[in-house]
């Protein structure tokens, strides 16, 4: 996918949300061990890759989701992180979405010139249940980042974040059910309650997908296929576009980039009813689908 940057691969399970990790599952299908951690080769410098005309493939204004098959703050990745920070610093015109289950390590892993944060980084913590929310969100709020968000995925237990939203630091909340082997159920009531808390504080809420097992009104629904899951999430009407999230993106000279020169996501007809759309980087226009 054009919006994912995996500078390293593999992870160490550290909490309840890791039990049925999709990365471990998919690696297992290829007879690989998800616990094997390594720096990727061609993928490491993906944000710096250029086309035949010498232009960056990742355009100014795009958002890259970082380490979707690992954790950016994984201890085993300490030898490689400084170089990854260098790339993020160089591409100050691109937004980087960082997600971690290890916020307790973050303060010691920031680059020396971090200051109060970089404008092109959105920092997120995973909150799969209330225990992890109350453990990780206070750390999230205490860390120096310009943009902050919460990811309730896999959403395996009810979570209330009402006490944390009034500070105004959290700009976006995403939630998604669980997939692949052993998927645990996600409940509509949990999603609705989280949605309502975000709406009250005008925080963007994205219901990405139901997961394979979704419970509503006491009935368990078995929903196979990501397309169906994201469509059902959209049809729930629970997505909410809150106050704008403004990124002050700059070029290599440190000058602001005019809005007209920033990437504008492209969406196809099939995207109109997708729960992910509010947080999506858009279609890569690869030509594989005709819709």
N, C-alpha and C positions, 0 to 999 in steps of 0.2 A: 504493500500500500504506500502511496506517495506521501502520506502524512505521518509515517512512523520512522523513527531513527533508533536503531538498536546498536549502540557502540560496543556493547558486550551482551552475552547470552548466558542463560543459566542462573539459578538462584538457590537460596537456602530458605526453606519454609520456616516461618517465625510466628504465625498466629492462626486463628481459626479459619480465616479466609483462604489460607494456603492449602487447606486439606485436599481440595479437589482441583488444584491449580491447572488451568487450561494449558499452560506452557509444558508442564510435566506430561499431561495427557497427550498433547500433539507430538512431543518428542518421543514418547513411548510408541506411537504409531510408526515411527521411523527407526525403532530399535535404538533410540538415543536416551541418554540419562539426563533429565532436566537439572540434576544437581551438578552436572559438569559445567563449570564456569570458565568462559574464555572470551578474550577480546575478538570481536569480529574483524575480518580482514577488509573486504571491499566496503562493508557497511560502516566502518568506523568514521570515515571522512565524508559520509553521504551529504551533509549540509554544504560541503565545499565542492561537490561534484559539478562539472560544467558540461554544456552541450557542445556540439561541434562548432558553434559560433562563439564559444568562449563565455557564454552567459550561464549564470547559476541555474541549475535545474530547479532548485527550491527558490521560489520567487519571493521578493520583498513582501512582507505582510502575511505569508503563510504561517500556519502553526504546525509544529512537529511534536508529536507525542513521543517522549523519550523513554527508552528502556521498557518497552511493553513485554519483553520476554526476560526481564530481570528487575533490578531495583537500582536506581541511579546512585543510591547511598549504601549499597552493599559493601561490606567490609572487604570482601575479596576483590573488589574493583578499585580499591584505593590506588594501586599503581597507575591506573589509566585515567583517573578522573580529572587530573590537572589538564591533560591534553584535551579532554572533552570540554572543560570550561573554556579553554583557549578558543575552541571552535564556536562556542556559544557567544563568547565575547566578540569574535570577528564578525559573526553574522548578527550584528545588532539590529538588522532589518527584518529578522525572522523571530516569530514567537515560539518559545520552547515550553512545552507542558511537562513538568516534572511531577512524578507521582511516587510516593514512598510509604512503606510500612515501618520505616526506621527514622522517624523525625528526631529521635534522641541523638543521632549521629551527625545531624546536619550542621550544627554550629561549628564543629571541628573539621568539616569537609568543604567549607566555602573558600573561594580564592582570596588572596590577600587584598585585592582591590575591590572587594565586594561592597563595602560601605553599607548603605541602608538598602541595598538590592539593585538589581538591574531591571530596567523597564521591559526587557523582552523575555522575562522568565515568569511563568505562572507556576507556583508551588502548591501541590496538592497532597493531602494525606488520605489514606484508605481508612474508612470507618465501616467495617462490615457488621458491627453490632454495637450496642451501647458501651460495653466495656472498652472497646478500642477507640470509640469516639471520645470518651472521657479521658482516655490515656493520651491520645494523639492531638486532639484539637487544641488543648492549652499550649502544647509545644508549638503547633502551627502558628498560633496567635503571638507567641513570644519571639518568633524568628524574624529576621529582617528581610522580608520580601515585599515587593511592590504589589504583587498580585497573588491572591490566595484562593484555594478552592478545596472542596471535599468530594471524595468519591466513595459512595456507599455501594461497593461491589466487591465480591458477590454479596448481595443484600440478604443476609441470613438471619437477621434479628431486628426487631424494631429499634429505631434510633431517633432520639430527640436532640435537636441542636438549637432549640429556641434560646437557651441561655447564652449561646455564643454569637448569634447573628447580630444583636443590637450594636455591637462594637463597630460594625461596618467594614471589617477587614475582609470578610468572606464574600467573594464576588460571584461564585458559581458553585452549585451542588449538582452532582450527577449520581444517578443510581441505576443499577442493573441487576437482574437476577443471575443465577448460576447456570453454567452449561456443562456439557460433557459428562463423563462418568461420575455417578454419585451425586448429581445435582440436588441441592437442598431447596425446598420451596421458598419462594418470595411471596409475600402477602400483599394484596391490594391495599389493605388498611394501613400497612406500614408506609407504603409509597404515598398514599393520600395525606397522611399525617405530616410527612416530611415536606411534601408539596405545600401544604397549608402554612407551615412555618416559614418557608421561603417567600411565599406570596406576601405574607404580613410584613416582611422586611424588604420586599421588592428585590430579592436575590434571584438570579436566573436559576431555574430548576429544570434539569434535563432527565427525563425518564427514558433511558437509552433502550431498554428491552426488558421483557418479562422474565427471561430465563426459561429453562426447559420445564420447570414445575412452578405453576403460578396458582395461588389460592385467592378466590374471590367469593364472598358470601358463603364461606364454608366449603366451597366446592373446589377440588383440585383439578386443574387443567394441565394436560401434557401438551406442551407446545414445542414441536420440533422445527428446527430451521431458523436461522438468524433473521431472515427476511420477515417471517411471520411474527417473530418475537418483537422486532422493532416496529412493525406495523401495528400490532396490538397495543404497544406502549403509546404510539402516536394517537390511536383511536380512543385511548382512555381520556384524552383531553387534559392530562395533568402537566404537560410542559408549560413553563412560564418564562417569558423573556423579561428579565428584570432590568434594573438600571444598567446603562451602557458600561462596558468594560473598555477603558481607553488605554491603549499601549502607545507610548511615545517612542516609536521606532526611529532609528537613525541610520544613516549611511556610514561608510567607512571613515568619512571625514568628521563624523559627529553631527552632521546637519540633519534636520528633520526631513522626512520623506513626504512629499506632497501626497495627499490622499488619493489623487488620481493615478498615482504610480504604484499604488499598493494592490496586491493580489485580491481579486474578487472571486469568491467561490462559485463554481459552476454546478448546477444541479440538473439532473434529468427528471423525466416524468416520474420514474419509480421512486425518486427521492422525496416527492411531495408528501407521502404518508409514512415517513421514517422518523422514529423517535429520536434518532441521533442528530437530526438536521441542525438543531440549535447550536450544537457544539462541533459540527462537522467541518472539515477543511474543504469539502466539495469533491466533485468527481475529478479524477485525473485525466479524463477524456482519452483513455487508452484505446478506445474503439472496440472493446470486447462486447459491449452490449449496444443494442440499437434503440433502446428506449430513451 
